[in-house]
């Protein structure tokens, strides 16, 4: 009669092992989730695989007084580039008569007002 008693004990042991490995049991699941989370790099620490973040470049600020020399001259490509450089502006906008423009203020932009003949009538920062 020892044989029939071993079979239920073996079956009980198999069920107990299977129940412990079940994903619905608390301790096993939390252990498997906790291990990968501990291996991850925290968001506030840079990863060694990524390049360091680039330093922010200083904002360029328009200085209209340094571009007043352009008034009366033809606004060709070279003049526009020189005014942009001289006024230390990051952007330049050539405004023709009747042209619709936004009224937003950008401290890094120089505006060149030109007439119908493409002559500069004003240099301003807005």
Backbone as XML, in Angstrom:
<?xml version="1.0"?>
<chain id="A" units="angstrom">
  <residue number="1" name="UNK">
    <atom name="N" x="0.806" y="-1.192" z="0.000"/>
    <atom name="CA" x="0.000" y="0.000" z="0.000"/>
    <atom name="C" x="0.848" y="1.254" z="0.000"/>
  </residue>
  <residue number="2" name="UNK">
    <atom name="N" x="2.133" y="1.081" z="0.065"/>
    <atom name="CA" x="3.002" y="2.246" z="0.066"/>
    <atom name="C" x="3.004" y="2.927" z="-1.284"/>
  </residue>
  <residue number="3" name="UNK">
    <atom name="N" x="2.796" y="2.179" z="-2.335"/>
    <atom name="CA" x="2.799" y="2.738" z="-3.671"/>
    <atom name="C" x="1.680" y="3.738" z="-3.891"/>
  </residue>
  <residue number="4" name="UNK">
    <atom name="N" x="0.465" y="3.442" z="-3.545"/>
    <atom name="CA" x="-0.579" y="4.430" z="-3.750"/>
    <atom name="C" x="-0.380" y="5.695" z="-2.909"/>
  </residue>
  <residue number="5" name="UNK">
    <atom name="N" x="0.287" y="5.637" z="-1.789"/>
    <atom name="CA" x="0.512" y="6.813" z="-0.955"/>
    <atom name="C" x="1.560" y="7.738" z="-1.578"/>
  </residue>
  <residue number="6" name="UNK">
    <atom name="N" x="2.534" y="7.201" z="-2.288"/>
    <atom name="CA" x="3.560" y="8.025" z="-2.926"/>
    <atom name="C" x="2.982" y="8.869" z="-4.056"/>
  </residue>
  <residue number="7" name="UNK">
    <atom name="N" x="2.078" y="8.315" z="-4.794"/>
    <atom name="CA" x="1.508" y="9.027" z="-5.931"/>
    <atom name="C" x="0.806" y="10.312" z="-5.495"/>
  </residue>
  <residue number="8" name="UNK">
    <atom name="N" x="-0.083" y="10.298" z="-4.471"/>
    <atom name="CA" x="-0.710" y="11.555" z="-4.049"/>
    <atom name="C" x="0.297" y="12.541" z="-3.478"/>
  </residue>
  <residue number="9" name="UNK">
    <atom name="N" x="1.345" y="12.080" z="-2.791"/>
    <atom name="CA" x="2.357" y="12.994" z="-2.258"/>
    <atom name="C" x="3.152" y="13.645" z="-3.389"/>
  </residue>
  <residue number="10" name="UNK">
    <atom name="N" x="3.465" y="12.889" z="-4.407"/>
    <atom name="CA" x="4.193" y="13.435" z="-5.548"/>
    <atom name="C" x="3.330" y="14.446" z="-6.294"/>
  </residue>
  <residue number="11" name="UNK">
    <atom name="N" x="2.070" y="14.142" z="-6.438"/>
    <atom name="CA" x="1.144" y="15.052" z="-7.096"/>
    <atom name="C" x="0.993" y="16.336" z="-6.296"/>
  </residue>
  <residue number="12" name="UNK">
    <atom name="N" x="0.912" y="16.215" z="-4.996"/>
    <atom name="CA" x="0.805" y="17.386" z="-4.115"/>
    <atom name="C" x="2.066" y="18.247" z="-4.205"/>
  </residue>
  <residue number="13" name="UNK">
    <atom name="N" x="3.223" y="17.636" z="-4.259"/>
    <atom name="CA" x="4.484" y="18.373" z="-4.379"/>
    <atom name="C" x="4.547" y="19.097" z="-5.724"/>
  </residue>
  <residue number="14" name="UNK">
    <atom name="N" x="4.095" y="18.458" z="-6.794"/>
    <atom name="CA" x="4.089" y="19.065" z="-8.126"/>
    <atom name="C" x="3.156" y="20.274" z="-8.162"/>
  </residue>
  <residue number="15" name="UNK">
    <atom name="N" x="1.999" y="20.165" z="-7.555"/>
    <atom name="CA" x="1.053" y="21.280" z="-7.500"/>
    <atom name="C" x="1.632" y="22.430" z="-6.694"/>
  </residue>
  <residue number="16" name="UNK">
    <atom name="N" x="2.311" y="22.145" z="-5.606"/>
    <atom name="CA" x="2.900" y="23.181" z="-4.763"/>
    <atom name="C" x="3.995" y="23.932" z="-5.522"/>
  </residue>
  <residue number="17" name="UNK">
    <atom name="N" x="4.839" y="23.233" z="-6.249"/>
    <atom name="CA" x="5.910" y="23.874" z="-7.035"/>
    <atom name="C" x="5.306" y="24.701" z="-8.153"/>
  </residue>
  <residue number="18" name="UNK">
    <atom name="N" x="4.309" y="24.205" z="-8.820"/>
    <atom name="CA" x="3.655" y="24.929" z="-9.904"/>
    <atom name="C" x="2.974" y="26.193" z="-9.379"/>
  </residue>
  <residue number="19" name="UNK">
    <atom name="N" x="2.368" y="26.117" z="-8.226"/>
    <atom name="CA" x="1.684" y="27.270" z="-7.637"/>
    <atom name="C" x="2.679" y="28.364" z="-7.269"/>
  </residue>
  <residue number="20" name="UNK">
    <atom name="N" x="3.858" y="27.987" z="-6.829"/>
    <atom name="CA" x="4.882" y="28.976" z="-6.472"/>
    <atom name="C" x="5.406" y="29.689" z="-7.704"/>
  </residue>
  <residue number="21" name="UNK">
    <atom name="N" x="5.437" y="29.004" z="-8.837"/>
    <atom name="CA" x="5.962" y="29.600" z="-10.059"/>
    <atom name="C" x="4.897" y="30.354" z="-10.829"/>
  </residue>
  <residue number="22" name="UNK">
    <atom name="N" x="3.691" y="30.341" z="-10.362"/>
    <atom name="CA" x="2.590" y="30.999" z="-11.048"/>
    <atom name="C" x="2.782" y="32.521" z="-11.048"/>
  </residue>
  <residue number="23" name="UNK">
    <atom name="N" x="2.512" y="33.225" z="-12.173"/>
    <atom name="CA" x="2.674" y="34.668" z="-12.216"/>
    <atom name="C" x="1.669" y="35.418" z="-11.345"/>
  </residue>
  <residue number="24" name="UNK">
    <atom name="N" x="0.631" y="34.724" z="-10.872"/>
    <atom name="CA" x="-0.340" y="35.411" z="-10.035"/>
    <atom name="C" x="0.080" y="35.484" z="-8.577"/>
  </residue>
  <residue number="25" name="UNK">
    <atom name="N" x="1.150" y="34.761" z="-8.197"/>
    <atom name="CA" x="1.569" y="34.812" z="-6.802"/>
    <atom name="C" x="2.398" y="36.062" z="-6.571"/>
  </residue>
  <residue number="26" name="UNK">
    <atom name="N" x="2.220" y="36.695" z="-5.437"/>
    <atom name="CA" x="2.838" y="37.978" z="-5.134"/>
    <atom name="C" x="4.343" y="37.975" z="-5.049"/>
  </residue>
  <residue number="27" name="UNK">
    <atom name="N" x="4.974" y="37.166" z="-4.181"/>
    <atom name="CA" x="6.414" y="37.257" z="-3.990"/>
    <atom name="C" x="7.222" y="36.970" z="-5.238"/>
  </residue>
  <residue number="28" name="UNK">
    <atom name="N" x="6.822" y="36.006" z="-6.041"/>
    <atom name="CA" x="7.585" y="35.668" z="-7.232"/>
    <atom name="C" x="7.498" y="36.796" z="-8.238"/>
  </residue>
  <residue number="29" name="UNK">
    <atom name="N" x="6.329" y="37.356" z="-8.418"/>
    <atom name="CA" x="6.136" y="38.425" z="-9.397"/>
    <atom name="C" x="6.915" y="39.674" z="-9.011"/>
  </residue>
  <residue number="30" name="UNK">
    <atom name="N" x="6.832" y="40.082" z="-7.759"/>
    <atom name="CA" x="7.528" y="41.300" z="-7.355"/>
    <atom name="C" x="9.034" y="41.120" z="-7.437"/>
  </residue>
  <residue number="31" name="UNK">
    <atom name="N" x="9.535" y="39.909" z="-7.211"/>
    <atom name="CA" x="10.968" y="39.679" z="-7.313"/>
    <atom name="C" x="11.410" y="39.784" z="-8.760"/>
  </residue>
  <residue number="32" name="UNK">
    <atom name="N" x="10.620" y="39.266" z="-9.703"/>
    <atom name="CA" x="11.017" y="39.323" z="-11.104"/>
    <atom name="C" x="10.895" y="40.745" z="-11.650"/>
  </residue>
  <residue number="33" name="UNK">
    <atom name="N" x="10.027" y="41.561" z="-11.130"/>
    <atom name="CA" x="9.879" y="42.944" z="-11.575"/>
    <atom name="C" x="10.942" y="43.821" z="-10.935"/>
  </residue>
  <residue number="34" name="UNK">
    <atom name="N" x="11.282" y="43.549" z="-9.680"/>
    <atom name="CA" x="12.230" y="44.397" z="-8.963"/>
    <atom name="C" x="13.638" y="44.271" z="-9.516"/>
  </residue>
  <residue number="35" name="UNK">
    <atom name="N" x="14.037" y="43.103" z="-9.982"/>
    <atom name="CA" x="15.403" y="42.922" z="-10.458"/>
    <atom name="C" x="15.697" y="43.762" z="-11.702"/>
  </residue>
  <residue number="36" name="UNK">
    <atom name="N" x="14.858" y="43.759" z="-12.762"/>
    <atom name="CA" x="15.163" y="44.596" z="-13.922"/>
    <atom name="C" x="15.091" y="46.087" z="-13.596"/>
  </residue>
  <residue number="37" name="UNK">
    <atom name="N" x="14.180" y="46.489" z="-12.716"/>
    <atom name="CA" x="14.061" y="47.907" z="-12.384"/>
    <atom name="C" x="15.313" y="48.400" z="-11.688"/>
  </residue>
  <residue number="38" name="UNK">
    <atom name="N" x="15.931" y="47.575" z="-10.867"/>
    <atom name="CA" x="17.147" y="47.979" z="-10.174"/>
    <atom name="C" x="18.308" y="48.085" z="-11.148"/>
  </residue>
  <residue number="39" name="UNK">
    <atom name="N" x="18.263" y="47.337" z="-12.264"/>
    <atom name="CA" x="19.352" y="47.369" z="-13.230"/>
    <atom name="C" x="19.263" y="48.570" z="-14.161"/>
  </residue>
  <residue number="40" name="UNK">
    <atom name="N" x="18.114" y="49.224" z="-14.225"/>
    <atom name="CA" x="17.950" y="50.357" z="-15.126"/>
    <atom name="C" x="18.643" y="51.588" z="-14.576"/>
  </residue>
  <residue number="41" name="UNK">
    <atom name="N" x="19.034" y="52.481" z="-15.501"/>
    <atom name="CA" x="19.659" y="53.743" z="-15.119"/>
    <atom name="C" x="18.577" y="54.733" z="-14.731"/>
  </residue>
  <residue number="42" name="UNK">
    <atom name="N" x="18.692" y="55.406" z="-13.587"/>
    <atom name="CA" x="17.700" y="56.412" z="-13.221"/>
    <atom name="C" x="17.650" y="57.523" z="-14.266"/>
  </residue>
  <residue number="43" name="UNK">
    <atom name="N" x="16.477" y="58.124" z="-14.418"/>
    <atom name="CA" x="16.278" y="59.148" z="-15.435"/>
    <atom name="C" x="17.126" y="60.390" z="-15.181"/>
  </residue>
  <residue number="44" name="UNK">
    <atom name="N" x="17.444" y="60.662" z="-13.926"/>
    <atom name="CA" x="18.208" y="61.874" z="-13.627"/>
    <atom name="C" x="19.703" y="61.687" z="-13.836"/>
  </residue>
  <residue number="45" name="UNK">
    <atom name="N" x="20.162" y="60.466" z="-14.114"/>
    <atom name="CA" x="21.580" y="60.233" z="-14.361"/>
    <atom name="C" x="21.780" y="59.946" z="-15.836"/>
  </residue>
  <residue number="46" name="UNK">
    <atom name="N" x="22.722" y="60.629" z="-16.491"/>
    <atom name="CA" x="22.942" y="60.374" z="-17.915"/>
    <atom name="C" x="23.540" y="58.990" z="-18.134"/>
  </residue>
  <residue number="47" name="UNK">
    <atom name="N" x="23.158" y="58.366" z="-19.218"/>
    <atom name="CA" x="23.695" y="57.059" z="-19.562"/>
    <atom name="C" x="25.079" y="57.235" z="-20.154"/>
  </residue>
  <residue number="48" name="UNK">
    <atom name="N" x="25.963" y="56.299" z="-19.894"/>
    <atom name="CA" x="27.319" y="56.402" z="-20.426"/>
    <atom name="C" x="27.345" y="56.185" z="-21.929"/>
  </residue>
  <residue number="49" name="UNK">
    <atom name="N" x="26.275" y="55.606" z="-22.506"/>
    <atom name="CA" x="26.215" y="55.364" z="-23.937"/>
    <atom name="C" x="25.822" y="56.622" z="-24.710"/>
  </residue>
  <residue number="50" name="UNK">
    <atom name="N" x="25.197" y="57.572" z="-24.052"/>
    <atom name="CA" x="24.722" y="58.774" z="-24.718"/>
    <atom name="C" x="25.762" y="59.878" z="-24.627"/>
  </residue>
  <residue number="51" name="UNK">
    <atom name="N" x="25.841" y="60.735" z="-25.672"/>
    <atom name="CA" x="26.768" y="61.864" z="-25.579"/>
    <atom name="C" x="26.267" y="62.868" z="-24.561"/>
  </residue>
  <residue number="52" name="UNK">
    <atom name="N" x="27.147" y="63.665" z="-23.970"/>
    <atom name="CA" x="26.695" y="64.654" z="-22.988"/>
    <atom name="C" x="25.814" y="65.695" z="-23.663"/>
  </residue>
  <residue number="53" name="UNK">
    <atom name="N" x="24.854" y="66.269" z="-22.928"/>
    <atom name="CA" x="23.972" y="67.262" z="-23.537"/>
    <atom name="C" x="24.779" y="68.478" z="-23.988"/>
  </residue>
  <residue number="54" name="UNK">
    <atom name="N" x="24.390" y="69.021" z="-25.118"/>
    <atom name="CA" x="25.085" y="70.190" z="-25.669"/>
    <atom name="C" x="24.796" y="71.417" z="-24.814"/>
  </residue>
  <residue number="55" name="UNK">
    <atom name="N" x="25.804" y="72.231" z="-24.635"/>
    <atom name="CA" x="25.627" y="73.472" z="-23.879"/>
    <atom name="C" x="24.796" y="74.433" z="-24.720"/>
  </residue>
  <residue number="56" name="UNK">
    <atom name="N" x="23.914" y="75.142" z="-24.065"/>
    <atom name="CA" x="23.086" y="76.088" z="-24.787"/>
    <atom name="C" x="23.938" y="77.247" z="-25.277"/>
  </residue>
  <residue number="57" name="UNK">
    <atom name="N" x="23.708" y="77.600" z="-26.541"/>
    <atom name="CA" x="24.444" y="78.719" z="-27.102"/>
    <atom name="C" x="23.832" y="80.017" z="-26.596"/>
  </residue>
  <residue number="58" name="UNK">
    <atom name="N" x="24.653" y="81.037" z="-26.389"/>
    <atom name="CA" x="24.087" y="82.302" z="-25.949"/>
    <atom name="C" x="23.192" y="82.885" z="-27.035"/>
  </residue>
  <residue number="59" name="UNK">
    <atom name="N" x="22.094" y="83.442" z="-26.625"/>
    <atom name="CA" x="21.140" y="84.023" z="-27.563"/>
    <atom name="C" x="21.744" y="85.263" z="-28.211"/>
  </residue>
  <residue number="60" name="UNK">
    <atom name="N" x="21.548" y="85.371" z="-29.516"/>
    <atom name="CA" x="22.041" y="86.540" z="-30.228"/>
    <atom name="C" x="20.988" y="87.638" z="-30.104"/>
  </residue>
  <residue number="61" name="UNK">
    <atom name="N" x="21.426" y="88.842" z="-29.875"/>
    <atom name="CA" x="20.506" y="89.961" z="-29.719"/>
    <atom name="C" x="20.779" y="90.977" z="-30.811"/>
  </residue>
  <residue number="62" name="UNK">
    <atom name="N" x="19.721" y="91.412" z="-31.466"/>
    <atom name="CA" x="19.830" y="92.379" z="-32.548"/>
    <atom name="C" x="20.258" y="93.754" z="-32.017"/>
  </residue>
  <residue number="63" name="UNK">
    <atom name="N" x="21.170" y="94.389" z="-32.744"/>
    <atom name="CA" x="21.615" y="95.749" z="-32.428"/>
    <atom name="C" x="21.461" y="96.595" z="-33.693"/>
  </residue>
  <residue number="64" name="UNK">
    <atom name="N" x="20.271" y="97.189" z="-33.861"/>
    <atom name="CA" x="19.917" y="97.902" z="-35.088"/>
    <atom name="C" x="20.851" y="99.055" z="-35.406"/>
  </residue>
  <residue number="65" name="UNK">
    <atom name="N" x="21.386" y="99.726" z="-34.399"/>
    <atom name="CA" x="22.253" y="100.880" z="-34.651"/>
    <atom name="C" x="23.493" y="100.511" z="-35.467"/>
  </residue>
  <residue number="66" name="UNK">
    <atom name="N" x="23.925" y="99.258" z="-35.383"/>
    <atom name="CA" x="25.107" y="98.824" z="-36.119"/>
    <atom name="C" x="24.811" y="98.496" z="-37.578"/>
  </residue>
  <residue number="67" name="UNK">
    <atom name="N" x="23.556" y="98.568" z="-37.987"/>
    <atom name="CA" x="23.198" y="98.283" z="-39.377"/>
    <atom name="C" x="22.641" y="99.485" z="-40.107"/>
  </residue>
  <residue number="68" name="UNK">
    <atom name="N" x="22.685" y="100.649" z="-39.493"/>
    <atom name="CA" x="22.122" y="101.849" z="-40.120"/>
    <atom name="C" x="22.878" y="102.252" z="-41.388"/>
  </residue>
  <residue number="69" name="UNK">
    <atom name="N" x="24.096" y="101.819" z="-41.540"/>
    <atom name="CA" x="24.881" y="102.122" z="-42.724"/>
    <atom name="C" x="24.209" y="101.611" z="-44.003"/>
  </residue>
  <residue number="70" name="UNK">
    <atom name="N" x="23.303" y="100.621" z="-43.888"/>
    <atom name="CA" x="22.684" y="100.002" z="-45.057"/>
    <atom name="C" x="21.561" y="100.843" z="-45.660"/>
  </residue>
  <residue number="71" name="UNK">
    <atom name="N" x="21.069" y="101.829" z="-44.956"/>
    <atom name="CA" x="19.952" y="102.642" z="-45.460"/>
    <atom name="C" x="20.374" y="103.338" z="-46.753"/>
  </residue>
  <residue number="72" name="UNK">
    <atom name="N" x="19.512" y="103.205" z="-47.767"/>
    <atom name="CA" x="19.762" y="103.807" z="-49.077"/>
    <atom name="C" x="20.435" y="102.866" z="-50.053"/>
  </residue>
  <residue number="73" name="UNK">
    <atom name="N" x="20.899" y="101.730" z="-49.587"/>
    <atom name="CA" x="21.579" y="100.784" z="-50.472"/>
    <atom name="C" x="20.615" y="99.695" z="-50.936"/>
  </residue>
  <residue number="74" name="UNK">
    <atom name="N" x="20.979" y="99.048" z="-52.044"/>
    <atom name="CA" x="20.170" y="97.959" z="-52.584"/>
    <atom name="C" x="20.328" y="96.733" z="-51.682"/>
  </residue>
  <residue number="75" name="UNK">
    <atom name="N" x="19.208" y="96.117" z="-51.336"/>
    <atom name="CA" x="19.205" y="94.948" z="-50.445"/>
    <atom name="C" x="19.436" y="93.677" z="-51.242"/>
  </residue>
  <residue number="76" name="UNK">
    <atom name="N" x="20.687" y="93.442" z="-51.630"/>
    <atom name="CA" x="21.026" y="92.191" z="-52.296"/>
    <atom name="C" x="21.442" y="91.164" z="-51.241"/>
  </residue>
  <residue number="77" name="UNK">
    <atom name="N" x="21.789" y="89.983" z="-51.691"/>
    <atom name="CA" x="22.127" y="88.894" z="-50.764"/>
    <atom name="C" x="23.317" y="89.241" z="-49.875"/>
  </residue>
  <residue number="78" name="UNK">
    <atom name="N" x="24.332" y="89.852" z="-50.456"/>
    <atom name="CA" x="25.532" y="90.183" z="-49.697"/>
    <atom name="C" x="25.236" y="91.228" z="-48.621"/>
  </residue>
  <residue number="79" name="UNK">
    <atom name="N" x="24.441" y="92.251" z="-48.955"/>
    <atom name="CA" x="24.099" y="93.295" z="-47.989"/>
    <atom name="C" x="23.287" y="92.715" z="-46.834"/>
  </residue>
  <residue number="80" name="UNK">
    <atom name="N" x="22.333" y="91.855" z="-47.153"/>
    <atom name="CA" x="21.496" y="91.243" z="-46.112"/>
    <atom name="C" x="22.365" y="90.413" z="-45.162"/>
  </residue>
  <residue number="81" name="UNK">
    <atom name="N" x="23.303" y="89.649" z="-45.702"/>
    <atom name="CA" x="24.197" y="88.836" z="-44.867"/>
    <atom name="C" x="25.090" y="89.722" z="-44.000"/>
  </residue>
  <residue number="82" name="UNK">
    <atom name="N" x="25.561" y="90.842" z="-44.554"/>
    <atom name="CA" x="26.441" y="91.735" z="-43.779"/>
    <atom name="C" x="25.658" y="92.437" z="-42.667"/>
  </residue>
  <residue number="83" name="UNK">
    <atom name="N" x="24.431" y="92.865" z="-42.955"/>
    <atom name="CA" x="23.601" y="93.500" z="-41.921"/>
    <atom name="C" x="23.315" y="92.498" z="-40.803"/>
  </residue>
  <residue number="84" name="UNK">
    <atom name="N" x="23.024" y="91.283" z="-41.171"/>
    <atom name="CA" x="22.767" y="90.241" z="-40.171"/>
    <atom name="C" x="23.974" y="90.071" z="-39.259"/>
  </residue>
  <residue number="85" name="UNK">
    <atom name="N" x="25.165" y="90.013" z="-39.843"/>
    <atom name="CA" x="26.381" y="89.844" z="-39.054"/>
    <atom name="C" x="26.685" y="91.089" z="-38.214"/>
  </residue>
  <residue number="86" name="UNK">
    <atom name="N" x="26.563" y="92.257" z="-38.822"/>
    <atom name="CA" x="26.903" y="93.500" z="-38.114"/>
    <atom name="C" x="25.967" y="93.783" z="-36.939"/>
  </residue>
  <residue number="87" name="UNK">
    <atom name="N" x="24.716" y="93.408" z="-37.077"/>
    <atom name="CA" x="23.743" y="93.664" z="-36.004"/>
    <atom name="C" x="23.708" y="92.533" z="-34.989"/>
  </residue>
  <residue number="88" name="UNK">
    <atom name="N" x="24.566" y="91.550" z="-35.144"/>
    <atom name="CA" x="24.651" y="90.353" z="-34.283"/>
    <atom name="C" x="23.295" y="89.660" z="-34.143"/>
  </residue>
  <residue number="89" name="UNK">
    <atom name="N" x="22.584" y="89.573" z="-35.254"/>
    <atom name="CA" x="21.264" y="88.939" z="-35.261"/>
    <atom name="C" x="21.366" y="87.503" z="-35.731"/>
  </residue>
  <residue number="90" name="UNK">
    <atom name="N" x="20.462" y="86.684" z="-35.232"/>
    <atom name="CA" x="20.396" y="85.287" z="-35.638"/>
    <atom name="C" x="19.525" y="85.140" z="-36.878"/>
  </residue>
  <residue number="91" name="UNK">
    <atom name="N" x="18.591" y="86.071" z="-37.069"/>
    <atom name="CA" x="17.639" y="86.012" z="-38.184"/>
    <atom name="C" x="17.534" y="87.386" z="-38.826"/>
  </residue>
  <residue number="92" name="UNK">
    <atom name="N" x="17.159" y="87.386" z="-40.101"/>
    <atom name="CA" x="16.938" y="88.646" z="-40.805"/>
    <atom name="C" x="15.668" y="88.506" z="-41.642"/>
  </residue>
  <residue number="93" name="UNK">
    <atom name="N" x="14.917" y="89.591" z="-41.735"/>
    <atom name="CA" x="13.672" y="89.577" z="-42.503"/>
    <atom name="C" x="13.647" y="90.824" z="-43.361"/>
  </residue>
  <residue number="94" name="UNK">
    <atom name="N" x="13.507" y="90.642" z="-44.675"/>
    <atom name="CA" x="13.402" y="91.755" z="-45.607"/>
    <atom name="C" x="11.913" y="91.992" z="-45.844"/>
  </residue>
  <residue number="95" name="UNK">
    <atom name="N" x="11.465" y="93.225" z="-45.524"/>
    <atom name="CA" x="10.040" y="93.547" z="-45.604"/>
    <atom name="C" x="9.816" y="94.506" z="-46.771"/>
  </residue>
  <residue number="96" name="UNK">
    <atom name="N" x="9.074" y="94.031" z="-47.752"/>
    <atom name="CA" x="8.765" y="94.822" z="-48.951"/>
    <atom name="C" x="7.453" y="95.574" z="-48.762"/>
  </residue>
  <residue number="97" name="UNK">
    <atom name="N" x="7.208" y="96.621" z="-49.557"/>
    <atom name="CA" x="5.966" y="97.402" z="-49.421"/>
    <atom name="C" x="4.729" y="96.507" z="-49.601"/>
  </residue>
  <residue number="98" name="UNK">
    <atom name="N" x="3.788" y="96.629" z="-48.686"/>
    <atom name="CA" x="2.539" y="95.877" z="-48.751"/>
    <atom name="C" x="2.648" y="94.433" z="-48.300"/>
  </residue>
  <residue number="99" name="UNK">
    <atom name="N" x="3.814" y="94.034" z="-47.872"/>
    <atom name="CA" x="4.022" y="92.640" z="-47.456"/>
    <atom name="C" x="3.420" y="92.421" z="-46.067"/>
  </residue>
  <residue number="100" name="UNK">
    <atom name="N" x="2.685" y="91.341" z="-45.907"/>
    <atom name="CA" x="2.113" y="91.000" z="-44.605"/>
    <atom name="C" x="3.183" y="90.338" z="-43.750"/>
  </residue>
  <residue number="101" name="UNK">
    <atom name="N" x="3.335" y="90.829" z="-42.528"/>
    <atom name="CA" x="4.316" y="90.259" z="-41.604"/>
    <atom name="C" x="3.675" y="90.091" z="-40.236"/>
  </residue>
  <residue number="102" name="UNK">
    <atom name="N" x="4.233" y="89.197" z="-39.470"/>
    <atom name="CA" x="3.752" y="89.013" z="-38.104"/>
    <atom name="C" x="4.268" y="90.159" z="-37.244"/>
  </residue>
  <residue number="103" name="UNK">
    <atom name="N" x="3.573" y="90.454" z="-36.182"/>
    <atom name="CA" x="3.963" y="91.552" z="-35.300"/>
    <atom name="C" x="4.639" y="91.034" z="-34.033"/>
  </residue>
  <residue number="104" name="UNK">
    <atom name="N" x="5.085" y="89.800" z="-34.042"/>
    <atom name="CA" x="5.754" y="89.240" z="-32.868"/>
    <atom name="C" x="7.133" y="89.870" z="-32.687"/>
  </residue>
  <residue number="105" name="UNK">
    <atom name="N" x="7.529" y="90.005" z="-31.443"/>
    <atom name="CA" x="8.835" y="90.582" z="-31.143"/>
    <atom name="C" x="9.849" y="89.466" z="-30.978"/>
  </residue>
  <residue number="106" name="UNK">
    <atom name="N" x="10.939" y="89.568" z="-31.714"/>
    <atom name="CA" x="12.041" y="88.607" z="-31.597"/>
    <atom name="C" x="13.307" y="89.404" z="-31.415"/>
  </residue>
  <residue number="107" name="UNK">
    <atom name="N" x="13.926" y="89.269" z="-30.273"/>
    <atom name="CA" x="15.131" y="90.046" z="-29.999"/>
    <atom name="C" x="16.334" y="89.577" z="-30.803"/>
  </residue>
  <residue number="108" name="UNK">
    <atom name="N" x="16.209" y="88.431" z="-31.479"/>
    <atom name="CA" x="17.316" y="87.917" z="-32.278"/>
    <atom name="C" x="17.136" y="88.170" z="-33.774"/>
  </residue>
  <residue number="109" name="UNK">
    <atom name="N" x="16.161" y="89.044" z="-34.154"/>
    <atom name="CA" x="15.853" y="89.257" z="-35.563"/>
    <atom name="C" x="16.000" y="90.728" z="-35.937"/>
  </residue>
  <residue number="110" name="UNK">
    <atom name="N" x="16.611" y="90.965" z="-37.090"/>
    <atom name="CA" x="16.690" y="92.315" z="-37.645"/>
    <atom name="C" x="15.737" y="92.382" z="-38.841"/>
  </residue>
  <residue number="111" name="UNK">
    <atom name="N" x="15.009" y="93.470" z="-38.935"/>
    <atom name="CA" x="14.100" y="93.694" z="-40.054"/>
    <atom name="C" x="14.700" y="94.755" z="-40.966"/>
  </residue>
  <residue number="112" name="UNK">
    <atom name="N" x="14.725" y="94.467" z="-42.249"/>
    <atom name="CA" x="15.148" y="95.444" z="-43.248"/>
    <atom name="C" x="13.920" y="95.865" z="-44.040"/>
  </residue>
  <residue number="113" name="UNK">
    <atom name="N" x="13.520" y="97.113" z="-43.876"/>
    <atom name="CA" x="12.413" y="97.657" z="-44.668"/>
    <atom name="C" x="12.997" y="98.136" z="-45.986"/>
  </residue>
  <residue number="114" name="UNK">
    <atom name="N" x="12.386" y="97.732" z="-47.096"/>
    <atom name="CA" x="12.858" y="98.154" z="-48.414"/>
    <atom name="C" x="11.712" y="98.800" z="-49.180"/>
  </residue>
  <residue number="115" name="UNK">
    <atom name="N" x="12.064" y="99.644" z="-50.159"/>
    <atom name="CA" x="11.037" y="100.288" z="-50.996"/>
    <atom name="C" x="10.797" y="99.451" z="-52.243"/>
  </residue>
  <residue number="116" name="UNK">
    <atom name="N" x="10.032" y="99.977" z="-53.188"/>
    <atom name="CA" x="9.690" y="99.253" z="-54.405"/>
    <atom name="C" x="10.921" y="98.959" z="-55.256"/>
  </residue>
  <residue number="117" name="UNK">
    <atom name="N" x="11.987" y="99.762" z="-55.109"/>
    <atom name="CA" x="13.228" y="99.546" z="-55.863"/>
    <atom name="C" x="14.211" y="98.640" z="-55.117"/>
  </residue>
  <residue number="118" name="UNK">
    <atom name="N" x="13.811" y="98.073" z="-53.997"/>
    <atom name="CA" x="14.609" y="97.178" z="-53.156"/>
    <atom name="C" x="15.736" y="97.915" z="-52.434"/>
  </residue>
  <residue number="119" name="UNK">
    <atom name="N" x="15.539" y="99.226" z="-52.205"/>
    <atom name="CA" x="16.505" y="100.011" z="-51.427"/>
    <atom name="C" x="16.076" y="99.986" z="-49.959"/>
  </residue>
  <residue number="120" name="UNK">
    <atom name="N" x="17.042" y="99.844" z="-49.079"/>
    <atom name="CA" x="16.769" y="99.777" z="-47.652"/>
    <atom name="C" x="16.299" y="101.150" z="-47.170"/>
  </residue>
  <residue number="121" name="UNK">
    <atom name="N" x="15.126" y="101.162" z="-46.522"/>
    <atom name="CA" x="14.588" y="102.409" z="-45.976"/>
    <atom name="C" x="14.639" y="102.418" z="-44.436"/>
  </residue>
  <residue number="122" name="UNK">
    <atom name="N" x="14.891" y="101.259" z="-43.845"/>
    <atom name="CA" x="14.960" y="101.190" z="-42.406"/>
    <atom name="C" x="15.566" y="99.891" z="-41.923"/>
  </residue>
  <residue number="123" name="UNK">
    <atom name="N" x="16.276" y="99.985" z="-40.803"/>
    <atom name="CA" x="16.855" y="98.819" z="-40.147"/>
    <atom name="C" x="16.366" y="98.859" z="-38.713"/>
  </residue>
  <residue number="124" name="UNK">
    <atom name="N" x="15.637" y="97.822" z="-38.317"/>
    <atom name="CA" x="15.086" y="97.823" z="-36.946"/>
    <atom name="C" x="15.053" y="96.416" z="-36.378"/>
  </residue>
  <residue number="125" name="UNK">
    <atom name="N" x="15.027" y="96.366" z="-35.099"/>
    <atom name="CA" x="14.953" y="95.089" z="-34.387"/>
    <atom name="C" x="13.582" y="94.977" z="-33.735"/>
  </residue>
  <residue number="126" name="UNK">
    <atom name="N" x="12.778" y="94.099" z="-34.226"/>
    <atom name="CA" x="11.460" y="93.826" z="-33.625"/>
    <atom name="C" x="11.027" y="92.441" z="-33.960"/>
  </residue>
</chain>
